[in-house]
Amino acid sequence: MSYTTDEGNLFQSDAQHQQSAERAARAHLLADRGNPIKLSSKPLRVVVRGAEPDAWVAESGFVVRRVGLESGKTKQLFRGHGGPVTSLAFHSSNGRELLVSGSWDKSFRVWDVQTKTLLSTTVGHVDFVKTLLVVPSLKVLVTGSSDKDIRVWDLAPLDSLDIPALCATPPAASTSAPPPAEPQQQSNSSGAAPPPAVPLRPLPCLCALKGHLRPVEQLAAYPVLRPLPPGLSEDEAELHPREETGAVALLSADSMGALKVWELERSEEGVVKASLKCEVRDHELGIYDMSLGEDGLWTASADNSVLLSTLDRSSPSTPPVPVLRIPHPAQTRSLLPLPHSPAALTLSLQHGGAPPPPYLLTGASDELLRVWDLDSPALDPSPSREAQRAWRGVPVPGSQRLEGCVRTVEGHAHEVVQLCAYAGADGELWVLSASLDGTLRRWKWSEVREGEGDRLVLVPVEEKEQEQEKESLLTEEEERELAELMGDD
């Protein structure tokens, strides 16, 4: 069985061919914008880590790539998956940093970051692994799949591995009836799905969460806090320290906009209990990005909107409450709440009580980045207004002014699927955007926030062809003679 991720080998309509031609023209004109880093395949998920920040990229070309954001050079390549890599997470075990990657080959793999040694392969689903999340407090890995299931895996066995010894010896596959061997190349011709991976020291599954009716696209989690003592004023409540219960609220979102909140607990014996606490559907279509912050939960959806919802962090049974929806003229694929400075970013990442972010950066299927001023009166959160809004994913006309949007940035020639922030060596705050055009682009946040927007004007392919048809190789006299001959017929 062979398969491919090359669109050139798949059937395409005339409209798709035209779109591909226009994207090729845009890619040529935008080639130098945003300090581009060109990849060998499409980035599907990106994580930025490290004091000298590196971008860890899950690519459609079956690899995980580690790229230095200052140099733009590839530092490491993790090869072995039998399909596009869709998701990434990190875990620390006995002082060693481990990488976890999920793939279309239905597996997730655990790698030693320092040596790139493959430590474990678990065929955990019967369809693509779409998303994964490490929950350090429970020492578990959570995976979501196209098979609509969520599974919770025990990371504790990794602590008992003799990683230095494994790094010194080649891996041996499990003897338990392995599936067919993985393909060596991804350039095959048919469009079939990749076969499952070969198990290697698989991790034990602690439980499976069922309830989604569509593929699970995104996962997020936060610690459940104890309720505040009664009688505290609102100001006193903000200053009162919140104790954690030991339980974790897990949020899962699927490709039809359903959002579910689960509660996970792990006993001293290692038994994980999970229960569904609430579910909502405030989006009409799939949720493709989520961000948890002090101000609540941000979600980006294919229904042409970004939504901010507040959470009761002491009660997972209380559904998220929508307070601000930001309509877009296209499907929103990625979002990034942004502060003013690297120091504020650090506080936000550490959940250290940083103020709500003053800006929101979004990426959409129309290939544009948009900067939203969250201090704008037009973007004032209002639960009562959102409760009355009957949102049906109505597109915003391109000519209509987007309230609260202060900047539009054109830099990519395909959908923007991931946005990340990091502090650069210059002490400035930088933004990394990843797109299906096969590039990562680096933007200084101050320039993005304060610069003036600009747009390219491309002549549609059909108009170009018509102009070419109008250009004749005949002289005027030859054209006149040809017209007379045609008239005689």
KALINGI-V372026 format. One record per residue. RES is the residue in one letter. PHI is phi in whole degrees, -180 to 180 (* if undefined). NEAR is the number of other ideal C-beta (glycine too) atoms within 8 Angstrom. D_CENTER is the distance of its C-alpha to the mean C-alpha in whole Angstrom. Layout:
BEGIN
RES:PHI:NEAR:D_CENTER ; RES:PHI:NEAR:D_CENTER
END
This chain:
BEGIN
M:*:5:29 ; S:-120:8:27 ; Y:-158:13:24 ; T:-152:12:22 ; T:-113:10:19 ; D:-85:7:21 ; E:-64:7:21 ; G:-65:4:25 ; N:-97:7:26 ; L:-110:8:25 ; F:-65:3:27 ; Q:-134:7:26 ; S:-77:6:27 ; D:-61:5:29 ; A:-63:6:26 ; Q:-68:8:24 ; H:-63:9:26 ; Q:-65:11:27 ; Q:-62:8:23 ; S:-63:10:23 ; A:-65:9:26 ; E:-66:11:25 ; R:-67:12:21 ; A:-64:9:23 ; A:-66:9:26 ; R:-64:12:23 ; A:-59:10:22 ; H:-67:7:25 ; L:-73:8:26 ; L:-100:12:23 ; A:-56:7:23 ; D:-105:4:24 ; R:-79:8:22 ; G:73:8:19 ; N:46:7:21 ; P:-67:10:19 ; I:-115:11:18 ; K:-88:5:18 ; L:-106:12:17 ; S:-83:5:19 ; S:-151:11:16 ; K:-81:11:12 ; P:-78:17:9 ; L:-109:11:7 ; R:-156:12:5 ; V:-134:14:7 ; V:-127:10:9 ; V:-105:13:12 ; R:-143:7:15 ; G:101:6:19 ; A:-65:3:22 ; E:-96:7:22 ; P:-58:12:18 ; D:-117:12:17 ; A:-99:14:13 ; W:-99:14:12 ; V:-117:14:11 ; A:-87:15:10 ; E:-113:16:12 ; S:-69:10:13 ; G:-86:10:17 ; F:76:13:17 ; V:-128:11:16 ; V:-109:14:15 ; R:-117:12:16 ; R:-104:13:17 ; V:-121:14:17 ; G:-75:10:20 ; L:-76:14:18 ; E:-79:8:22 ; S:-91:5:23 ; G:77:8:21 ; K:-99:6:22 ; T:-74:7:21 ; K:-99:7:22 ; Q:-146:8:21 ; L:-129:9:20 ; F:-108:12:19 ; R:-109:6:21 ; G:150:7:22 ; H:-65:16:19 ; G:-99:12:21 ; G:-162:12:18 ; P:-53:13:14 ; V:-91:17:12 ; T:-107:13:9 ; S:-154:13:8 ; L:-140:15:10 ; A:-157:11:12 ; F:-129:12:16 ; H:-146:13:19 ; S:-106:8:22 ; S:-136:11:25 ; N:52:5:29 ; G:80:4:28 ; R:-106:10:26 ; E:-87:9:22 ; L:-116:14:20 ; L:-106:14:17 ; V:-116:15:16 ; S:-130:14:14 ; G:-114:15:13 ; S:-147:19:14 ; W:-64:12:15 ; D:-78:12:19 ; K:75:14:18 ; S:-121:14:19 ; F:-124:15:17 ; R:-124:14:19 ; V:-116:13:20 ; W:-124:14:21 ; D:-82:14:23 ; V:-64:11:22 ; Q:-66:6:25 ; T:-107:6:26 ; K:67:10:24 ; T:-72:10:26 ; L:-78:11:24 ; L:-96:12:25 ; S:-157:11:24 ; T:-131:15:23 ; T:-122:11:22 ; V:-83:11:22 ; G:-100:13:21 ; H:-142:13:20 ; V:-100:5:22 ; D:-147:8:19 ; F:-55:13:15 ; V:-83:17:14 ; K:-99:12:10 ; T:-154:13:9 ; L:-149:15:11 ; L:-150:12:12 ; V:-92:12:16 ; V:-111:13:18 ; P:-61:7:21 ; S:-64:8:23 ; L:-102:10:24 ; K:54:9:23 ; V:-134:14:21 ; L:-113:15:18 ; V:-113:15:16 ; T:-123:15:15 ; G:-122:15:14 ; S:-139:18:15 ; S:-67:9:15 ; D:-79:8:19 ; K:78:11:18 ; D:-99:12:19 ; I:-117:16:18 ; R:-126:13:20 ; V:-112:14:21 ; W:-119:15:22 ; D:-84:11:24 ; L:-91:13:23 ; A:-58:8:27 ; P:-59:10:28 ; L:-66:13:27 ; D:-68:8:29 ; S:-90:5:32 ; L:-73:10:31 ; D:-87:5:33 ; I:-63:12:30 ; P:-57:6:33 ; A:-68:7:35 ; L:-66:12:32 ; C:-67:9:31 ; A:-89:5:34 ; T:-125:6:35 ; P:-69:3:33 ; P:-69:8:31 ; A:-119:4:33 ; A:-71:8:31 ; S:-64:9:32 ; T:-91:4:35 ; S:-89:5:34 ; A:40:2:34 ; P:-68:9:31 ; P:-68:7:29 ; P:-57:4:30 ; A:-62:5:29 ; E:-71:12:26 ; P:-71:11:26 ; Q:-89:3:27 ; Q:-127:5:25 ; Q:-106:9:23 ; S:-101:5:25 ; N:-73:9:27 ; S:-99:5:28 ; S:-89:8:27 ; G:-102:6:24 ; A:-71:7:24 ; A:-71:7:21 ; P:-68:12:22 ; P:-73:11:24 ; P:-67:9:23 ; A:-76:15:23 ; V:-90:10:26 ; P:-63:12:27 ; L:-146:11:27 ; R:45:10:28 ; P:-64:11:26 ; L:-84:13:25 ; P:-75:7:27 ; C:-87:10:25 ; L:-88:10:26 ; C:-170:9:25 ; A:-123:8:23 ; L:-108:13:22 ; K:-116:7:23 ; G:161:6:22 ; H:-74:13:19 ; L:-104:6:21 ; R:-137:10:18 ; P:-54:14:15 ; V:-84:17:13 ; E:-103:12:9 ; Q:-141:13:8 ; L:-134:15:11 ; A:-152:11:12 ; A:-152:11:16 ; Y:-148:10:18 ; P:-71:10:22 ; V:-79:13:25 ; L:-99:10:27 ; R:-74:8:31 ; P:-62:6:32 ; L:-70:9:34 ; P:-59:6:38 ; P:-67:4:40 ; G:91:3:41 ; L:-82:9:39 ; S:-74:5:39 ; E:-63:6:35 ; D:-67:6:36 ; E:-66:8:37 ; A:-63:9:34 ; E:-67:6:31 ; L:-91:5:34 ; H:-76:9:34 ; P:-65:3:32 ; R:-102:9:30 ; E:-91:6:31 ; E:-89:9:28 ; T:-86:8:29 ; G:98:6:28 ; A:-88:10:26 ; V:-128:13:22 ; A:-92:16:20 ; L:-105:17:17 ; L:-106:16:15 ; S:-129:14:14 ; A:-130:15:12 ; D:-119:15:13 ; S:-80:9:13 ; M:-118:9:16 ; G:89:15:15 ; A:-76:12:17 ; L:-120:15:16 ; K:-120:12:18 ; V:-117:15:20 ; W:-114:15:21 ; E:-115:13:23 ; L:-115:16:24 ; E:-136:11:27 ; R:-127:10:28 ; S:-79:8:32 ; E:-64:3:34 ; E:-80:4:34 ; G:94:9:31 ; V:-80:7:31 ; V:-101:13:27 ; K:-107:9:28 ; A:-135:11:25 ; S:-147:6:26 ; L:-79:9:24 ; K:-101:9:25 ; C:-164:10:24 ; E:-152:10:22 ; V:-139:8:21 ; R:-142:8:20 ; D:-92:11:20 ; H:-111:13:17 ; E:-84:8:19 ; L:-133:11:16 ; G:-59:13:13 ; I:-98:15:10 ; Y:-112:13:7 ; D:-157:13:6 ; M:-140:13:8 ; S:-143:10:10 ; L:-98:9:14 ; G:-147:10:16 ; E:-63:9:20 ; D:-85:8:20 ; G:135:12:18 ; L:-111:13:15 ; W:-97:15:13 ; T:-133:15:11 ; A:-112:13:10 ; S:-132:18:12 ; A:-73:11:13 ; D:-86:12:16 ; N:69:14:16 ; S:-153:13:16 ; V:-115:14:14 ; L:-128:13:16 ; L:-106:13:17 ; S:-127:12:19 ; T:-87:11:21 ; L:-124:10:22 ; D:-93:7:25 ; R:-74:10:24 ; S:-102:9:27 ; S:-144:7:27 ; P:-61:12:24 ; S:-75:6:26 ; T:-84:7:26 ; P:-64:7:24 ; P:-57:12:21 ; V:-109:7:23 ; P:-65:12:22 ; V:-126:11:23 ; L:-156:11:21 ; R:-114:11:20 ; I:-114:12:19 ; P:-68:9:19 ; H:-125:14:18 ; P:-81:12:20 ; A:-153:10:17 ; Q:-61:12:14 ; T:-93:18:11 ; R:-109:13:7 ; S:-154:14:6 ; L:-149:15:9 ; L:-155:12:11 ; P:-69:15:14 ; L:-130:13:16 ; P:-89:14:20 ; H:-83:5:23 ; S:-141:7:23 ; P:-61:9:22 ; A:-64:6:24 ; A:-66:12:23 ; L:-62:13:19 ; T:-60:10:21 ; L:-63:11:22 ; S:-64:14:19 ; L:-66:6:17 ; Q:-91:6:20 ; H:52:7:21 ; G:-94:7:24 ; G:83:5:25 ; A:-68:9:24 ; P:-65:6:24 ; P:-57:8:22 ; P:-65:13:20 ; P:-83:9:22 ; Y:-133:12:19 ; L:-131:14:16 ; L:-109:15:14 ; T:-129:16:12 ; G:-122:18:11 ; A:-135:15:12 ; S:-72:9:13 ; D:-85:6:16 ; E:76:14:15 ; L:-109:12:16 ; L:-99:16:15 ; R:-129:14:17 ; V:-106:14:18 ; W:-115:14:19 ; D:-88:10:22 ; L:-73:12:22 ; D:-87:5:26 ; S:-66:11:27 ; P:-57:4:29 ; A:-69:6:27 ; L:-113:13:24 ; D:-74:7:26 ; P:-60:7:25 ; S:-150:8:27 ; P:-60:10:27 ; S:-66:6:30 ; R:-66:7:29 ; E:-68:11:26 ; A:-67:7:28 ; Q:-93:6:30 ; R:-75:7:27 ; A:-100:4:27 ; W:-80:10:24 ; R:-129:6:23 ; G:66:11:21 ; V:-72:7:23 ; P:-64:7:22 ; V:-90:10:23 ; P:-55:6:26 ; G:-62:5:25 ; S:-81:3:28 ; Q:-80:7:28 ; R:-71:4:27 ; L:-88:10:24 ; E:-63:7:25 ; G:91:11:24 ; C:-84:10:22 ; V:-104:8:24 ; R:-161:11:22 ; T:-119:10:20 ; V:-117:11:19 ; E:-106:12:19 ; G:-148:10:18 ; H:-121:16:16 ; A:-114:10:17 ; H:-159:10:15 ; E:-57:11:11 ; V:-92:16:9 ; V:-103:13:6 ; Q:-156:13:5 ; L:-131:15:8 ; C:-136:12:10 ; A:-120:12:13 ; Y:-157:10:16 ; A:-92:10:20 ; G:-82:12:22 ; A:-65:5:25 ; D:-83:4:27 ; G:82:6:26 ; E:-90:10:24 ; L:-87:16:20 ; W:-118:13:18 ; V:-119:15:15 ; L:-111:17:12 ; S:-116:16:11 ; A:-120:13:9 ; S:-137:16:10 ; L:-71:8:11 ; D:-78:11:15 ; G:84:11:14 ; T:-132:11:15 ; L:-108:14:13 ; R:-129:14:15 ; R:-111:11:17 ; W:-127:15:18 ; K:-73:11:21 ; W:-62:12:20 ; S:-61:8:23 ; E:-73:8:24 ; V:-66:14:21 ; R:-71:10:22 ; E:-104:5:26 ; G:-74:7:26 ; E:-95:4:27 ; G:-72:7:25 ; D:-146:5:26 ; R:-133:6:25 ; L:-81:8:26 ; V:-114:4:29 ; L:-105:8:28 ; V:-81:6:31 ; P:-55:8:30 ; V:-57:8:31 ; E:-62:7:34 ; E:-65:8:35 ; K:-61:9:35 ; E:-65:8:37 ; Q:-65:8:40 ; E:-65:9:40 ; Q:-67:7:41 ; E:-66:6:43 ; K:-70:6:45 ; E:-77:6:46 ; S:-101:5:49 ; L:-90:3:51 ; L:-89:7:54 ; T:-77:5:57 ; E:-60:6:58 ; E:-65:6:61 ; E:-67:8:59 ; E:-65:10:57 ; R:-65:8:60 ; E:-64:8:62 ; L:-64:9:59 ; A:-65:8:59 ; E:-65:8:63 ; L:-62:8:62 ; M:-64:7:59 ; G:-69:6:62 ; D:-65:5:64 ; D:-69:4:62
END
